[in-house]
Amino acid sequence: MKRTLIVLLAVVFLLALAGVAAWWLSTPESPSQARPQTPAGSPATIRGAAAFEGAGFGGVSMTALESHALPWRLVSAALVLSAQSRNPDLPTNLDTLSDELARFGFLARGEPVNRPDVAQAPDRVMPFGFTYGDLAPLWGLKFRAANLGCAACHAGVTYDADGLPKPDAAWLGMPNTSLNLEAYTRGVFDALRNGIKNPDALLETIDRLYPDLGWRQRATTRYLVLPLVRNRLSNLGDTDRPLPFPNGLPGSTNGVAALKFKTGVALHSGDAGDNGIVSIPDLGYRHWRTSLLVDGSYSLPGANPSRPTRIADLTANRLTGLAKITSFFTVPSMGVHPDMAIRHLDDATDIYSFLAQSYRPMDFPGPVNRQLAEAGEAVFARECETCHGTYEWKEGRPTLVGYPNWRGDVGTDPLRADTFTKALAETFNDTVYASEMIIQPTGEYAAPPLTGLWASAPYLHNGSVPSLHHLLNPDLRPDTFMVGGHALDFERVGLRLTADGTYPNSYKPFSVPVPYDTSMPGQTNDGHHQGEDLSPTDKQSLLEYLKLL
């Protein structure tokens, strides 16, 4: 009896030891394999560019997998099958996957043309803009997880001298004005829901897409990942969409609704009533701001958010403070837990060094009338400087030398400002970020720097105005227009559209465009009438000047 007890205790001990070993050898978080390698001793600007392109920020983790990260091989197979359901002649390969992602506005085959020369391009096996790595909930149960990185939204297409987009050549820091997260999330949802109806076809597609996949990963996908996805979809019931709020239009996102959803804060009013979309901005000169986001809801602690910023204020401490705020944005955008997000502060600080010290948007690719542009400087100083900052000519282009941190009401759609509530701000009083930033609703909008403005169309905070010409002529603003995969109109500075708001028949967009309807909640094109009373010559001079910012 005693011998039997000893044997049983030994078995229990060995099982417990095996369990501890399996947990110890698990991989609950993975560094992103999309990150370029930089030489040892590289300055922060180089490290920051690499982090901007591919750092994971904790988004490739089991925690993020609960809401944002995806089991990529299963998802990619489902997307390929979805594409083949529309066109059975499509081959089962990664080119079909890239084409499918390009439909949603991803620069799937993009490579950054402004990546530092010393940074070694990653041996990328996934589309550009995604971060990815291998997770193992237990030792031996390994699968690939992917999430959206900084570059998904904040690396835009470059343009040729005719205003045509070059989606294979991306520019880190410029906005991806065609990325349609609403279409993407719905596309993944529909593809998975249809794919699990025929799991054998789904698994066979994985084998054909990834022929080098090992037997352990195949088994993990079949016996762990697939049942988890099936259970997750079952929990969503009969809904026709994965999220209870609109997730944006091409070039716009809905971060406040995403943050509420992630933290369990009640939505504003549900569905279209939470359509507080924000157009993705160029990131030039963002370090001049004392508060971030379109409504200035996130501020540096101890700073007066409305105090003008001068060059002397751009200290290392300021960059670190802004980096802390920015690291928090991975909570709604990547599903990272706040306690995990702050651990990636070094990468966020390096990114601010890159943006503050070496980033500049692509030069305007079209013609610029320099004489009119120089005359436009005075128009800008008179009409725009009070809100958007003071620029001086340096090295042949206007350079920001003072920023007012203006915030107020110019009559634009109020929904986005209204959706950021006191209840949302109070959610973070008990987190590590409570002492790192001031979070408060403002009910107003913060005027941004205008650097890279030409690449940011459509305009206003919600992307409701297709060109700067329309911005200066409010009576000409269209009620509806197409957006996504667009070419540029160099004369009007914005989307190249016909009189009825569609694309020219001769132009084929690189992503699927959608109509922007200004009658929808959060999408009205009212307000910001500054400049409408200028003479035609002054308007043209101002447009030429704005091309150079």
C-alpha positions in Angstrom: 0.0 0.0 0.0 2.8 2.4 0.9 4.7 1.4 -2.3 1.5 2.2 -4.3 1.1 5.6 -2.7 4.7 6.4 -3.4 4.3 5.5 -7.1 1.1 7.6 -7.3 2.8 10.6 -5.7 5.7 10.1 -8.2 3.3 10.1 -11.1 1.5 13.2 -9.9 4.8 14.9 -9.4 6.0 14.0 -12.9 2.7 15.2 -14.4 2.9 18.4 -12.5 6.5 18.8 -13.6 5.5 18.2 -17.2 2.7 20.8 -16.9 5.1 23.3 -15.5 7.6 22.6 -18.3 4.8 22.9 -20.9 3.8 26.3 -19.4 7.4 27.4 -19.1 8.2 26.5 -22.7 5.0 28.2 -24.0 5.1 31.5 -26.0 2.3 33.8 -24.9 3.9 36.8 -26.7 6.1 36.9 -29.7 8.4 39.6 -31.1 7.2 40.7 -34.5 9.1 39.1 -37.4 8.1 42.0 -39.7 10.6 44.3 -38.0 13.7 45.3 -40.1 17.0 44.6 -38.5 19.2 47.5 -37.6 23.0 47.5 -37.0 24.2 47.5 -33.4 24.6 51.0 -32.0 22.1 52.5 -34.5 20.7 55.9 -33.4 17.2 56.2 -32.2 16.0 57.6 -35.5 17.0 54.4 -37.3 15.6 52.1 -34.6 12.4 54.2 -34.7 11.9 53.8 -38.4 12.3 50.0 -38.1 9.9 49.9 -35.1 7.4 52.0 -37.1 7.6 49.6 -39.9 7.2 46.3 -38.0 7.3 46.4 -34.2 4.7 44.2 -32.4 4.0 46.4 -29.3 2.6 43.3 -27.6 0.0 42.9 -30.3 1.3 39.4 -31.3 0.2 37.7 -28.1 -2.4 35.4 -26.6 -4.0 38.5 -24.9 -4.4 40.4 -28.2 -5.7 37.2 -29.8 -8.9 37.6 -27.7 -10.0 40.6 -29.7 -7.6 41.8 -32.4 -4.9 39.4 -33.4 -5.8 36.6 -35.8 -4.6 33.0 -36.4 -3.2 34.0 -39.7 -2.9 30.8 -41.7 -6.5 29.9 -41.0 -7.6 33.5 -41.8 -5.5 33.7 -45.0 -6.9 30.3 -46.3 -10.5 31.6 -45.6 -9.8 34.8 -47.5 -8.4 32.9 -50.5 -11.5 30.6 -50.5 -13.6 33.8 -50.4 -11.8 35.2 -53.4 -12.3 31.9 -55.3 -16.0 31.9 -54.5 -16.2 35.1 -56.6 -13.8 33.9 -59.2 -13.2 30.1 -59.3 -10.3 30.6 -61.8 -8.1 32.2 -59.1 -5.1 30.0 -58.1 -4.6 28.9 -54.5 -1.4 30.9 -53.8 -0.2 33.9 -51.8 -0.6 36.2 -54.8 -4.4 35.6 -54.6 -4.2 36.4 -50.9 -2.3 39.7 -51.6 -4.8 40.7 -54.2 -7.6 40.0 -51.8 -6.0 42.2 -49.1 -5.4 44.9 -51.7 -9.2 45.1 -52.2 -9.4 46.4 -48.6 -6.7 49.0 -49.2 -3.7 47.2 -47.7 -0.5 47.9 -49.5 0.1 44.1 -49.5 3.1 44.1 -51.7 4.4 47.5 -50.5 8.0 48.2 -49.5 8.9 51.5 -47.8 10.9 53.7 -50.1 12.0 55.9 -47.1 13.2 53.0 -45.0 16.7 53.9 -43.8 19.4 52.4 -46.0 21.2 50.7 -43.1 18.0 48.9 -42.0 17.9 45.4 -43.4 14.5 44.6 -45.0 12.8 41.8 -43.1 12.4 38.4 -44.8 8.7 39.1 -44.9 6.4 36.2 -45.4 3.3 38.2 -44.8 1.8 41.3 -46.4 3.2 44.7 -45.6 1.5 46.5 -42.7 1.0 43.4 -40.6 3.0 42.3 -37.6 3.3 38.6 -37.0 5.0 35.9 -35.0 4.5 32.3 -33.7 2.6 31.8 -30.5 2.5 28.6 -28.4 -0.2 28.4 -25.6 1.7 25.2 -24.5 5.0 23.8 -25.6 4.6 22.2 -29.0 1.3 23.8 -29.9 2.6 26.5 -32.2 0.7 28.6 -34.6 1.2 32.0 -36.4 -0.6 35.0 -35.2 -0.9 38.4 -36.9 -2.0 41.9 -36.0 -2.1 45.3 -37.7 1.0 47.4 -37.1 1.7 51.1 -37.3 2.4 50.8 -41.1 -1.1 49.4 -41.9 -2.6 52.9 -41.3 0.4 55.1 -41.3 2.3 54.1 -44.4 0.7 55.5 -47.6 1.1 55.0 -51.3 3.5 57.2 -53.2 2.4 58.9 -56.4 4.0 59.4 -59.8 4.2 62.7 -61.8 0.7 62.1 -63.2 -0.9 61.7 -59.8 -1.3 57.9 -60.2 -0.7 55.8 -57.0 2.1 53.3 -56.7 0.9 50.9 -54.1 4.1 48.8 -54.2 6.1 51.9 -53.0 5.0 52.9 -49.5 6.1 55.9 -47.5 6.4 55.5 -43.7 4.5 58.2 -41.9 2.1 59.2 -44.7 -1.5 58.1 -44.3 -3.0 55.1 -46.0 -6.0 56.9 -47.4 -7.4 53.8 -48.9 -7.4 51.3 -45.9 -10.9 50.2 -45.2 -11.0 48.5 -41.8 -14.8 48.1 -41.9 -14.6 46.1 -45.1 -11.6 44.1 -43.8 -13.2 43.1 -40.5 -16.4 42.1 -42.3 -14.4 40.3 -45.0 -12.5 38.2 -42.5 -15.7 37.5 -40.5 -17.6 36.4 -43.6 -14.7 34.4 -44.9 -14.3 32.5 -41.6 -18.0 31.9 -41.2 -18.2 30.4 -44.7 -14.9 28.6 -44.4 -15.7 26.6 -41.2 -18.7 25.1 -43.0 -16.2 23.0 -45.0 -13.2 22.6 -42.6 -11.5 20.0 -44.9 -11.4 22.5 -47.7 -10.1 25.1 -45.3 -7.3 22.9 -44.0 -6.4 21.7 -47.6 -6.1 25.4 -48.6 -3.7 26.0 -45.7 -1.6 23.1 -46.9 -1.4 24.5 -50.4 -0.6 28.0 -49.3 2.0 26.9 -46.8 3.5 23.6 -48.0 6.4 23.7 -45.6 4.1 23.7 -42.5 5.2 21.1 -40.0 3.0 18.4 -38.6 2.8 20.0 -35.2 1.4 23.3 -36.6 -1.0 21.4 -38.8 -2.3 19.5 -35.8 -2.5 22.7 -33.7 -4.5 24.4 -36.4 -6.9 21.4 -36.8 -7.4 20.5 -33.1 -6.9 23.8 -31.3 -7.2 26.9 -33.6 -10.1 25.7 -35.7 -12.3 24.7 -32.7 -11.5 28.1 -31.0 -12.5 30.0 -34.1 -15.7 28.0 -34.5 -16.6 28.7 -30.8 -15.9 32.4 -31.2 -18.1 32.6 -34.3 -20.8 30.6 -32.5 -20.8 33.1 -29.6 -21.5 35.9 -32.1 -24.8 34.2 -33.0 -26.7 35.3 -36.2 -25.3 38.8 -36.4 -24.2 39.9 -39.9 -21.1 41.8 -38.6 -18.4 41.1 -36.1 -18.5 44.6 -34.3 -21.4 46.6 -32.9 -20.1 49.8 -34.4 -18.9 51.1 -37.8 -15.2 50.6 -38.2 -14.5 53.4 -40.7 -14.3 54.1 -44.4 -11.3 54.1 -46.7 -8.7 56.3 -45.0 -10.6 56.7 -41.7 -10.8 54.8 -38.4 -13.1 54.7 -35.4 -10.7 54.5 -32.5 -13.1 55.8 -29.7 -15.7 53.1 -30.5 -13.0 50.5 -30.6 -11.6 51.6 -27.2 -15.1 51.5 -25.7 -15.6 48.0 -27.1 -12.3 46.8 -25.8 -12.8 48.2 -22.3 -16.5 47.5 -21.9 -17.7 51.1 -21.8 -21.1 51.7 -23.2 -21.2 52.8 -26.8 -22.6 56.2 -27.6 -25.9 55.1 -29.1 -25.2 52.0 -31.1 -24.4 51.3 -34.8 -24.4 54.4 -36.9 -24.7 56.6 -33.8 -21.2 55.6 -33.0 -19.8 56.5 -36.4 -17.3 59.0 -35.0 -14.7 58.4 -37.7 -11.4 60.2 -38.0 -9.4 60.6 -41.2 -5.9 59.1 -40.9 -3.4 62.0 -40.8 0.2 62.5 -42.0 2.5 62.3 -38.9 4.7 65.2 -39.7 5.2 67.6 -36.8 2.9 65.7 -34.4 5.6 66.1 -31.7 4.7 69.8 -31.6 1.4 69.0 -30.0 0.7 69.1 -26.3 -2.4 66.9 -26.8 -3.1 64.1 -29.2 -5.9 62.9 -31.4 -8.4 64.9 -33.2 -10.2 66.2 -30.1 -7.0 66.7 -28.0 -8.3 64.3 -25.4 -4.9 62.9 -24.4 -2.6 65.5 -22.9 0.9 65.7 -21.4 0.7 65.8 -17.6 1.5 69.1 -16.1 1.3 70.9 -19.4 -1.2 73.6 -20.4 -2.7 72.0 -23.5 -3.5 75.4 -25.1 0.0 76.8 -24.6 1.8 77.5 -27.9 4.7 75.3 -28.7 8.1 76.7 -29.7 11.2 75.0 -30.9 12.7 75.3 -27.4 9.9 73.1 -26.0 10.8 70.1 -28.2 12.9 68.4 -25.5 13.7 64.7 -25.0 11.3 64.6 -22.1 8.5 65.9 -24.3 9.1 63.1 -26.8 9.1 60.5 -24.0 5.8 61.9 -22.7 4.2 61.8 -26.1 5.5 58.3 -26.6 3.8 57.1 -23.4 0.5 58.5 -24.8 1.1 56.9 -28.1 1.9 53.5 -26.6 -1.6 53.6 -25.1 -3.1 53.8 -28.5 -2.2 50.1 -29.1 -5.0 49.2 -26.7 -7.8 50.1 -29.1 -5.8 49.5 -32.3 -4.1 46.2 -31.5 -6.0 44.8 -28.5 -3.0 45.2 -26.1 -3.7 45.3 -22.4 -2.7 48.7 -20.8 -0.2 47.0 -18.5 1.5 45.3 -21.5 1.4 48.4 -23.7 3.6 50.5 -21.4 6.3 47.8 -21.5 7.0 48.8 -25.2 7.8 52.4 -24.4 11.3 52.2 -25.7 10.0 51.4 -29.2 7.4 54.2 -29.0 10.1 56.7 -27.9 12.4 55.7 -30.8 9.5 56.2 -33.2 9.1 59.8 -31.9 12.8 60.3 -32.5 12.3 59.1 -36.1 9.3 61.4 -36.6 10.8 64.4 -34.9 14.3 64.3 -36.3 14.3 62.6 -39.7 10.8 62.2 -41.0 9.4 64.3 -43.8 6.5 63.5 -46.1 7.1 62.8 -49.8 7.5 66.0 -51.8 4.5 67.0 -53.8 4.8 64.9 -57.0 3.1 67.3 -59.3 3.8 70.8 -60.6 4.0 73.7 -58.3 3.8 77.4 -59.3 6.5 78.7 -57.1 5.6 82.4 -57.7 2.0 81.7 -56.6 3.3 79.6 -53.7 5.4 82.4 -52.4 2.4 84.8 -52.6 0.4 82.1 -50.8 2.6 82.4 -47.8 1.0 85.7 -46.9 -2.5 84.3 -47.5 -1.7 81.4 -45.2 -0.3 83.7 -42.5 -3.5 85.7 -42.6 -6.1 82.9 -42.9 -4.5 79.7 -41.4 -1.6 80.5 -39.1 -3.7 81.3 -36.0 -4.9 77.7 -35.8 -2.4 75.6 -37.8 0.9 77.1 -36.9 3.6 79.4 -38.2 5.8 78.3 -41.1 9.1 79.8 -42.4 11.0 79.0 -45.5 13.9 76.6 -44.9 15.7 74.6 -47.6 13.2 75.6 -50.2 10.0 74.6 -48.3 7.9 75.9 -45.5 9.0 74.6 -42.1 7.0 74.8 -38.9 8.5 77.1 -36.3 5.6 77.7 -34.0 2.4 75.8 -33.2 -0.6 77.4 -31.3 -2.3 74.2 -30.0 -5.6 75.7 -30.9 -8.7 73.8 -30.0 -12.3 74.9 -30.6 -15.4 74.7 -32.8 -15.4 75.5 -36.5 -18.8 74.1 -37.2 -17.7 70.6 -38.3 -19.6 67.4 -37.6 -19.7 67.1 -33.7 -20.2 63.3 -33.4 -16.6 62.3 -33.0 -16.0 64.8 -30.2 -19.3 63.8 -28.5 -18.4 60.1 -28.5 -15.4 60.6 -26.2 -17.2 60.6 -22.8 -16.3 61.1 -19.2 -17.0 57.5 -18.5 -14.4 56.4 -21.1 -11.8 58.7 -19.6 -12.5 57.4 -16.0 -11.9 53.9 -17.2 -8.1 54.4 -17.0 -7.9 56.0 -13.6 -6.8 52.6 -12.2 -4.3 51.7 -14.8 -0.6 52.5 -15.1 -1.4 55.3 -17.5 -3.3 57.3 -14.9 -0.1 59.1 -13.9 1.4 59.2 -17.5 -1.2 61.4 -19.2 -4.3 63.4 -18.8 -7.4 61.8 -20.4 -10.5 64.0 -20.6 -13.3 64.7 -23.0 -13.1 68.1 -24.7 -16.2 68.3 -26.9 -14.0 70.3 -29.4 -11.5 69.6 -32.2 -7.8 70.4 -32.2 -6.4 72.0 -35.3 -3.5 69.9 -36.6 -0.2 70.9 -38.3 -0.7 70.8 -42.0 2.5 69.1 -43.1 1.9 66.5 -45.8 -1.6 67.9 -46.3 -1.6 67.1 -50.0 -1.4 63.4 -49.3 -4.1 63.4 -46.7 -7.2 63.8 -48.9 -10.1 63.7 -48.3 -10.3 66.5 -45.8 -11.7 67.7 -42.4 -11.5 65.4 -39.4 -13.9 63.0 -40.9 -12.7 63.0 -44.5 -15.9 64.5 -45.8 -14.4 66.9 -48.3 -12.6 65.4 -51.3 -10.2 68.3 -52.1 -8.7 71.5 -50.8 -10.6 73.3 -53.7 -13.8 72.0 -52.2 -12.7 73.0 -48.7 -12.2 76.6 -49.8 -15.5 76.6 -51.8 -18.1 75.1 -49.4 -21.0 75.6 -51.8 -19.2 73.1 -54.2 -18.7 70.3 -51.7 -20.4 67.2 -53.1 -23.0 65.3 -51.1 -21.5 61.9 -52.2 -18.2 60.9 -53.7 -16.1 57.8 -54.1 -13.0 57.2 -52.0 -10.4 54.4 -51.9 -7.7 53.4 -54.3 -7.9 56.9 -55.8 -5.6 59.0 -58.0 -4.8 62.6 -57.3 -6.1 65.8 -58.8 -3.0 68.1 -58.8 -5.0 71.2 -59.6 -7.7 70.9 -56.9 -5.3 69.0 -54.6 -7.3 66.0 -53.6 -9.2 63.1 -55.1 -9.4 62.8 -58.9 -13.2 62.8 -59.5 -15.6 63.5 -62.2 -18.4 66.1 -61.8 -20.7 63.5 -60.3 -18.2 62.3 -57.6 -17.1 59.1 -59.4 -13.7 58.1 -60.8 -12.9 58.7 -64.5 -13.8 55.7 -66.7 -10.2 55.3 -67.7 -8.9 54.9 -64.2 -8.8 51.5 -62.4 -8.4 51.9 -58.6 -6.0 49.6 -56.7 -8.6 48.9 -54.0 -12.3 48.7 -53.9 -13.7 52.3 -53.6 -16.9 53.0 -51.7 -19.3 56.0 -51.7 -18.8 58.6 -49.0 -22.3 59.8 -48.1 -22.3 63.1 -46.2 -25.9 62.5 -45.0 -24.7 59.8 -42.7 -24.1 60.5 -38.9 -20.6 61.5 -38.3 -20.0 62.2 -42.0 -21.5 65.6 -42.6 -19.3 68.1 -44.5 -20.4 71.3 -42.8 -18.2 73.8 -41.2 -14.6 75.2 -41.6 -15.5 78.0 -44.0 -12.2 79.8 -43.4 -11.0 81.0 -46.8 -14.3 80.9 -48.7 -14.3 84.7 -49.1 -10.8 84.8 -50.6 -10.4 86.0 -54.2 -9.8 83.3 -56.8 -6.2 84.4 -57.1 -5.6 84.2 -53.4 -7.3 80.7 -53.2 -5.0 79.5 -56.0 -1.9 81.0 -54.3 -2.9 79.3 -51.0 -3.3 75.9 -52.8 0.1 76.2 -54.3 1.6 77.0 -50.9 -0.1 74.1 -49.2 1.4 71.7 -51.8 4.8 72.5 -50.3 4.0 71.8 -46.6 
